Amino acid sequence: MKRRITSSDSVYVIVVLTPIILLIALFIYYPALDTFGQSLTNRNLRIRRPPKPVGAANYIKLLEDEEFWEVTGRSFKVVIITLPLEMAVAFGIAMLLNQRFPGRGIMRTLTILPWMLPGVVNGFLWGWLLNGEYGALNGFLYQFGLISEYQYWLRAPESQIFWVTVVQTWTRYAFPTIILLAGLQSIPEDLFDAAKVDGASAFARVRRITFPLLLPSFGIALVVEFIAAFQIFDVVWTLTAGSSAGGSLNPFTKTLMLYNYELVFRDLRVGLGAALSYIILAMSLFVGMIFVWRVYNQGVQEA
Amino acid sequence: MNLGARGQERLRLAVIYACCAIVLIWALAPIYWVLVSSVSTRQELYARPYKIWFPQNPTLESYRTIFTQGAKFRDGGFSPTADLMSSGLRNSVIISVASAGIVTLMATGAGYAFARMNFAGKNIIFLLIMLMLPLPIWVSLIALFFLMSQFKLIDTLLGLILIFVTLLLPLSVWMMTTFVRDIPSEIQDAARVDGADRWRLVFSIVLPLARPGMVAVFLVGMLTTWNNFLIPLIFSRTDDSQPLTIVLTLFIGQYEVAWEDMSAAAVVTMLPPFLMALFFQRYLVRGLTMGAVK
């Protein structure tokens, strides 16, 4: 049935959509353009002078800056360690939750819990768990004779990054688990039955049937988790940034988002920070697209 | 070795439950530890080597401390206030309930328009709302900070609520649009023929049917707002608007460390999301996976 556009219809549309359009234009798109404009100036709130246009100087300065590349490398390192860790944990748990057993519902509920908690709390939880003086991990390992003295888990810069990825995994693994579980549940049982009749081992069935059919699910999970790990902030803040307000950020776990925060809101170098935010935008779009493209291609070839 | 069908089933369940135990330790051990810490006495908690996995003298002293004495152990440079915790709790509740409530109303109205009506510019408006989703937030945040200063909205609850409503819009509008689209349209068409206008249609026919969708939008909005840290980190300054996530980080002082009190603050901060995750998980998962899972 084709509906007539009546005047009451237009009133309805205008009333419900105007506030939304205003909010988004004013709070998202206008500031996004404004930030880009500022990235082309030397605005710095520490120096009392009107900002001057400097063209692409901020972008060039960042790309020639050692710290920028160090921080970028660290961000990618976090992503590269976190994603496989997360997918392995998620795949294992999804396989488990795909089995039929009494208590599966409550098991699913409890498994997903960490994902719903605030990131700053998660960073704090693990920082306390890993504490070198009184942390529970030390107590636990010591009690079972696995360590002979208490360890400072978060002392070495390398181990700080490692634990950041573990806590990020703990915070986020529920999402890929849910996606993979849904993927598993959509695989028809007859496929496995047929493979069993043909004498395929359990391992071969997972490799030849489960994995290829799960590729699209892995694809969605990887893209979303890439963005989440790339934009990591809250967890680092309370785990290792070591920052009560005003203090300086721990340089060993400074990722791109923390660097951006530091440039704009601690160093007050607004122009430079604005340029960084656009470089981050470019990087996440680029990498996000590579992921989608590769996963898509693999899916097409294997099918 | 032949176990027989029953034996095999038992073995299968035994393996499954063993795996479940490992997964539960991984998922819940950090949460359990902070709960234990928050009700332990100092002597027990700081025992070395630590062996007290069940507090022998559970106490709520730490909770009393954080609400009555505030951040006595807080880093220097701030004026410590005894009611930091209660103001944080109040701010968190106001911000998350108001943001979720407002965005639910807006998304329901818009969701109906996108799902059931035709009007000029429909697709482009929908696209502009959805394009926010992949946009890294920093691109907007920097200039938004200066905009909010001009509006005198820094460190106000209103400012935070406006930002959260905006950030929640794409997911919420998307959820309500798909939800309204799934409501059978026969009843609505019949009402249209009877001459009901859009407002009556939405209020008397669509709203009651869309209630589960609205509940999901509200819960997702409340959870994500409650958990957010970055927005108040930038736009809050004092206890006028600082929510619990910020208060918690202020409690993590560098000089005098009181882990039992910080644990209590962490438990208070995570309690509402924790309870929501236990009791409303189906709604939350549906929203947070954006329909990737029904």
Interface residues (C-beta under 8 A of the other chain):
Chain A: M1 R3 I5 T6 S8 D9 S10 Y12 V13 V15 V16 L17 P19 I20 I21 L23 I24 L26 F27 I28 Y29 Y30 P31 A32 L33 D34 T35 F36 Q38 V89 I93 L96 Q99 F101 G103 M107 T109 L110 T111 I112 L113 P114 W115 M116 L117 P118 G119 V120 V121 N122 F124 L125 W126 W128 L129 N131 E133 Y134 A136 N138 G139 Y142 Q143 Y150 W170 F175 I178 I179 L181 A182 I220 I227 Q231 F233 D234 W237 T238 G242 S243 S244 A245 G246 G247 M257 N260 Y261 V264 F265 V270 G273 A274 L276 S277 Y278 I280 L281 S284 L285 G288
Chain B: R12 L13 I16 Y17 C19 C20 V23 L24 W26 A27 L28 A29 P30 I31 W33 V34 S37 L45 Y46 R48 P49 Y50 K51 R74 D75 G77 F78 M106 G109 A110 Y112 A113 M117 N118 F119 I125 L128 I129 M132 P134 L135 P136 I137 W138 V139 S140 L141 I142 A143 L144 F145 F146 L147 L162 I163 V165 T166 L169 V173 D189 R192 D197 R198 W199 V202 L223 W226 N227 N228 F229 L230 L233 I234 T245 L248 T249 L250 I252 G253 Q254 W259 M262 S263 A266 T269 M270 P273 F274 M276 A277 L278 Q281 L284 V285 L288 T289 A292 V293
